[in-house]
Amino acid sequence: MMKTLYIVQSFTAQKKGKTTELIADTPIQCGSAEEAKNRAERFADKRAGEVPSGILERD
């Protein structure tokens, strides 16, 4: 049986001299696609970027 994991990965911008790097924050597992989408939308104003995704996992 396959189970879907819903993950939100956000990123923080970190200045290094004249450049800016994206640093991955701790991924957050969500209970549904809707929850992942909502969390990603909330991060949009606070983080440099975010990616909600679904991952299939075998039981």
SEVEX-506501 format. One record per residue (C-alpha): x, y, z. Coordinates in nm, 3 decimals. Each point is the difference from the previous one (the first is absolute). Example, Ala and Ser with C-alpha at 12.3 -4.5 7.8 and 13.67 -1.06 7.14 Angstrom:
<pts>
<pt xx="1.230" yy="-0.450" zz="0.780"/>
<pt xx="0.137" yy="0.344" zz="-0.066"/>
</pts>
This chain:
<pts>
<pt xx="0.000" yy="0.000" zz="0.000"/>
<pt xx="0.121" yy="0.353" zz="-0.079"/>
<pt xx="-0.034" yy="0.295" zz="0.234"/>
<pt xx="0.058" yy="0.365" zz="-0.093"/>
<pt xx="0.217" yy="0.218" zz="0.222"/>
<pt xx="-0.065" yy="0.374" zz="-0.026"/>
<pt xx="0.309" yy="0.209" zz="0.066"/>
<pt xx="0.059" yy="0.376" zz="0.002"/>
<pt xx="0.361" yy="0.109" zz="-0.053"/>
<pt xx="0.072" yy="0.366" zz="0.068"/>
<pt xx="0.319" yy="0.195" zz="-0.057"/>
<pt xx="0.164" yy="0.293" zz="0.179"/>
<pt xx="0.215" yy="0.257" zz="-0.181"/>
<pt xx="0.344" yy="0.049" zz="0.156"/>
<pt xx="0.234" yy="0.281" zz="-0.110"/>
<pt xx="0.361" yy="-0.102" zz="-0.064"/>
<pt xx="0.198" yy="0.302" zz="-0.107"/>
<pt xx="-0.147" yy="0.125" zz="-0.326"/>
<pt xx="-0.205" yy="-0.314" zz="-0.064"/>
<pt xx="-0.307" yy="-0.153" zz="0.159"/>
<pt xx="-0.031" yy="-0.374" zz="0.060"/>
<pt xx="-0.318" yy="-0.201" zz="0.052"/>
<pt xx="0.023" yy="-0.219" zz="0.308"/>
<pt xx="-0.251" yy="-0.286" zz="0.035"/>
<pt xx="-0.205" yy="0.013" zz="0.320"/>
<pt xx="-0.116" yy="-0.316" zz="0.177"/>
<pt xx="-0.264" yy="-0.173" zz="-0.217"/>
<pt xx="-0.349" yy="-0.014" zz="0.149"/>
<pt xx="-0.220" yy="-0.306" zz="-0.048"/>
<pt xx="-0.370" yy="0.078" zz="-0.042"/>
<pt xx="-0.308" yy="-0.221" zz="0.031"/>
<pt xx="-0.156" yy="0.092" zz="-0.336"/>
<pt xx="0.064" yy="0.181" zz="-0.327"/>
<pt xx="-0.225" yy="0.284" zz="0.117"/>
<pt xx="0.199" yy="0.044" zz="0.322"/>
<pt xx="0.328" yy="0.002" zz="-0.197"/>
<pt xx="-0.138" yy="0.263" zz="-0.237"/>
<pt xx="-0.124" yy="0.217" zz="0.288"/>
<pt xx="0.335" yy="-0.019" zz="0.182"/>
<pt xx="0.189" yy="0.087" zz="-0.318"/>
<pt xx="-0.226" yy="0.302" zz="-0.051"/>
<pt xx="0.064" yy="0.115" zz="0.360"/>
<pt xx="0.377" yy="-0.030" zz="-0.054"/>
<pt xx="-0.016" yy="0.205" zz="-0.322"/>
<pt xx="0.026" yy="0.333" zz="0.189"/>
<pt xx="0.259" yy="-0.122" zz="0.251"/>
<pt xx="0.247" yy="-0.208" zz="-0.198"/>
<pt xx="0.210" yy="0.040" zz="-0.315"/>
<pt xx="-0.184" yy="-0.293" zz="-0.161"/>
<pt xx="-0.208" yy="-0.310" zz="0.068"/>
<pt xx="-0.096" yy="-0.320" zz="-0.176"/>
<pt xx="-0.300" yy="-0.214" zz="0.097"/>
<pt xx="0.028" yy="-0.354" zz="-0.135"/>
<pt xx="-0.155" yy="-0.345" zz="0.022"/>
<pt xx="0.222" yy="-0.307" zz="0.016"/>
<pt xx="-0.123" yy="-0.356" zz="-0.048"/>
<pt xx="0.129" yy="-0.247" zz="0.258"/>
<pt xx="-0.046" yy="-0.376" zz="0.014"/>
<pt xx="-0.133" yy="-0.148" zz="0.323"/>
</pts>
